[in-house]
Amino acid sequence: MNYAHTITVSLPYEEAVTRVREELANQGFGVLTEIDVHATFEAKLGSESAHTLGDYLILGACNPVLAEQALTADPDMGLLLPCNVVIRRDRSANSTTIQAINAQTMVQLSESPAVQKVADQADANLLAALAALEGLH
């Protein structure tokens, strides 16, 4: 099983970040965490490392209803939440890559049938957000 759903869009990086946030919200996800990996590399490893990486942002997306269902079914699922969404672009690229975790990875790690239902819905919502983003280019 592939653990990521990946699309490439011709949007500029900044616009892609904005659109990803909008589409996640349209699917009931809020962004709980944000990690600017580029800025972290620059601060901790230097500008050369940051430049080599390019733009790279990790959003921790959470749908509260689905998170409640997952945690009720299996409290250990908190180790896999929130759902990570990555927006990245190499400095020389003409496109931006957007990735969302394949929520089915949760099912591989839990024996709870209720987790399957949650993963199915989370995956459907994340795929809908990606499909909407794909339609923008």
Buried (B, 14 or more C-beta within 10 A) or exposed (E): EEEEBEBBBEBBBEEBBEBBBEBBEEBBBBBBEEBBBBEBBBEEEEEEEBEEBBBBBBBBBBBEEBBEBBBEBBEBBEEBBBBBBBBBBBEEEEBBBBBBBBBBBBBEEBEBEBBBBBBEBBBEBBBEBBEBBEEEE
